[in-house]
């Protein structure tokens, strides 16, 4: 939603969690150091607009994501405390956020 292509280099929040990104105290950077903070903020704003237009009150986000993680995001495979950017953005106006943990399908 923020304009980054897929596939893309993995990103992580540096300097805190999503709330710190929203407050300008942390950034979202790729593995090679490129700053993608603005793209994550744009994605969060667009997500909020879409949810409001559709009347959605509960958001389901991918666990440990730097965008959608709830309470824990991942810093290149290592868990870190704090919400992802979109989750933090949605929680401020009172959206309910539920994490979805990806599991491999049975073989």
N, C-alpha and C positions, 0 to 999 in steps of 0.2 A: 504494500500500500504506500510505501515511502519512496518508491521509484528505483530501488535497487534491483538489478537483474537476477535471474536464476539460471544456472547455479551461480553462487557467489562465494567469495572467501568468507569463512566463518568470522563472526564478530563477537565481541564481549564488552561488557561495561567495565570501564577503568575508573577507579576512584570512588566506588560506592555502588548503589543500586539505582533503579529507575527513578526514585524520588529525587536523588541527587542529580541525575541527568536533567530532570524537569526544572530543578532549581539552579542549574548552571554550574554545579560543583563536580560533575563527573562527565565523562565522554563515552561514546561507543566507538570502538576502533576494531579494524580488521586484524587478522593475524600479522599482516605486514605493516601495521601501524596507520593505515588510512583512516581518517576521521569520517565516520558515517553518522555522527550524532544527529545532524539535521534531517537525514533521511528517516531515522527512527522517530523523531518528533513529528515529522510530516505524516508518517504512517499511523502514529497514535491519534493525531487530530482527525485524519480521514476515517479511522475506525470509529471514533466517537460520533462523528457526523452520520456515518452509515447506521450505527446502532440506534441513534435517536430518530432518524427518519423511519426506520423499520419498527420502532417501538420496543426494541429489545432491552431487557433489564438485567440479563445474566450473560456474561461473556465466558466462553470456554477457550482457554489458552494452553498451548503446549508447555509442559513442565520444563523447567531449567532453561527456557529460551531467554535471550537478552531482551526480547520484546514482550513475550507473554508469560514468562515464569512468574509464579506467585510465591512469595516469601524466600525463594531461592532461585538464582539464575546461575548460569555456568560461565566460568572464565576459562575458555579453551579446555573443557573437560573436567575442571575442578569446581566443585560447588562453592558458591558465594552467597552470603546473606543479602536479601533485598529483592524487591519485585523487579520484573522486567519493565521497560519503558512504557509500553502500552498498558500493561496492568496497573502501574502506578498512576498513569494518566486517567484511566477509567475509574479507579477507586476514589479519586478526589471528588467527583460529583456523585458518588454513591452507587456505582454499578457493582453488582455481585460478580466476583471472578472465581471461576472453578478451574483448577488445573486438570489437564488431560495427560496421562502418562502413556507414552507410546510403548507398545509391546509388539514383539514379533509374532506373526501368525503361527499357529501350530503347524508342524510339518507332517 
